[in-house]
Amino acid sequence: MEHFTITGILTKDQCTEIINKLPDESPNPGGFTMVPGYWTDTDWNNTHKTFNTHRIRLTRELAEYVSSLIKPVSIDSEPYIITKHNVFYANYYNKNDTCTKHKDLSKYSICIPLNDEFEGGIFYIEDKPVELKAGDGILFPGDTEHEVSKVISGTRWSLCIWIME
């Protein structure tokens, strides 16, 4: 499967609502790196410096809400319904933040920018820039190299959905 863009997978209002439903950065109890509902902790920041260090795994409740907003997508010509059982992450990137080239641990990934109020922060897949507006998504096999260039100004918010099956 080749990657492809899904225009308007979310509306701008839905994107703003998702950002507003994310919790404030609060301490992660127990020192685990990816507890749903808590932003990544110091351990994650120290071991994953090349990746985005501002990441949260959505709680099942928030994942269920977000999945209810997304219409079925086509994967290999078959309709696929995004559900709360997929893995949902939200990320933000401040000025000078980046996410270096990497592959995901998923079978497929969908990345969706949640806002447009930033400069830089361009999504690249296989070294090619992809023009995405808030609410547009890109669906690709998880083993595809991708990255986000350095944010020049503003804060870039994104939603990533990992399809494991």
N, C-alpha and C positions, 0 to 999 in steps of 0.2 A: 504494500500500500504506500502510495505517495502522500506527503502532507498536503493539506488543503485548508483554505480559509473558509470560515462560516461567518458570513456577514450578519450582524445583529442577533447573535445568539442570546444576548441580553440587551435590554434597553438602557439608555443612560440613567434613567430614574432607578431601575433595578440595580445597576452598578453602584450608584450612590447609596442606596438602601443597604446593600451588602456591606459596604465600607462602614456605614453607621452602626450596623449590627455587630461588628467585630469588637471584642473587649479591649479595654485599655491595656497597655502593657502592664502585666502584673507578674510578680514572682512565680516561678514554676515550682510547685510543691514537690518535694522528694528528689529534686535534682535530675529527673528524667528529661531527656532532650526533646521529645515530641509528645507531650501529654496533650490530648485534644482540649482546646479551649484556653491554652496558655501559649504565649509567645516563646520562641526558642530561648534557651537559657545560656549561661556562660559556657557550659561544656560544649554545646553545639557551636557557639561562636568561636571557641578555641580550636575545635577539630574540623570545622567546615569553613574556614576563612575564605576559600575561593568561591563558595556559594553565597547565596543571599542569607545574611544573618538576621533578617527580620522576617520571620516566618511563623505561621500558626497553623496547626491542623484544626479544622473546624470540628466543633462538637457534632454529634449525631443530629441534634435538633436543628442546628444551623445548616448542616449539610442537607437535611431533609427539606428545609425551606428553599435553599438554593436550587436543589434538584427539581423542585416543583416549578421553578421558573423556566427551566430549559426544556425546549421541545426535543423530541428524539433526533438523533444525528444518524447519518449513514456511515457505517464502517464496512468496507468491502461490499458495498451495494446492499447491505442489510440494515434495517432500522435498529438503532440501539437506544434504549431509554436510560438516561442518566438517573441513578438512584442514590439514596443516602448510603448505600453499601459501597459506592466508589470512594476513593480517598480524595478529600478536598483540602487544599492548602490555600491560604491567602499570604501574600508577600507585600512588603513595601520596600521601596528603594529611595533613600534620601540623596541629596547632592553628593556626588562622587562615588556612590554605591554602584556595584555591578554584579553580575552573575556570570562567572566564567563558563567556558564551553564544558558541557557535560552531557550525560545521558541519564534518563530516568530509569527507575526500577519497575516501571509499569509496562503492560503490553501496549497500551496507547495512552497518550496524554493530550489534554486540551488546555491551552493557555489563553486567558482572556484578560486584556487590560481593563481595569475598572475605572480609569479616568484618563483625561487628556491634558491635565494641567501640569505638564513637565516638559523639559527639553532633554534630548538625548534619550537614553533608556530604550534604544531600538532593539527589538527582538530579532535575532538571527537564527536561521535554521540552515544547517550545513553551509555555513559561511555566507549565506545570502540574506540580506535584510528583508523583513516582512513588514509591510505597511498595515498596521492594525490600529483601529480607532477604538475608543471605549465601547465595550459590548461586543466587539468582533472576537472571534476565537480562531485558533489554529489547532487542528487535530493532526497528530503525527504518531508514528510508532515510537514507543518509549526509548528504543535503542538508537534514535536519531540524535546526532549532536546538535545542541542549541545553546544559546547564550543571550544575555542582555547586556548591551553596551553601557558605559558609564552614564549616569544621570548628570546632566549639566546644571539643571535647576529644577526646583519643585520637588514633589514626591510622586513617585510612580507606584500605583497600586495594581495588583494583579491577582487573579484567581487561577489556580491550577487544579485540574481534575485528573487523577490517575485511574485508568480503567485497568483492572488487574486480570480480568478473565479473558 
